[in-house]
Amino acid sequence: MRVLMPVPDRDFDVTEVAVPWRLLTEAGHEVVLATERAGTRPACDPRRSTVPSGRSATAY
């Protein structure tokens, strides 16, 4: 099943997208992200993408 997941263009909490995306994809669903404007790459809130050490969460 294809699932449409709307996300804002910017400043969203990445965990609000990552957790449902993981659960849905693990269950065999195809997740399609939709932004407010077509062709826009979503950008998370930079304050939510770092861990207390100050390093980017993607560095782990």
Residue, then its C-alpha position, 0 to 999 in steps of 0.5 A: m500500500r502506498v501511504l502519503m505523508p505530508v510534511p512542511d517545507r521546513d522546520f519540522d521535527v525529524t522524529e515526527v516523520a522518521v518514526p512513522w516512516r520506519l514503522l510503515t516501511e517495515a510493515g511493507h508500505e511505500v511511503v511518499l513524502a509530500t511537501e507544501r510546494a511541489g519539488t521542494r526538499p523538506a528541511c528539518d528544524p536544525r535545532r532538532s537535528t543535533v544531539p547534546s554534544g553539538r554533533s549532527a545526529t546524522a554523524y552517528 
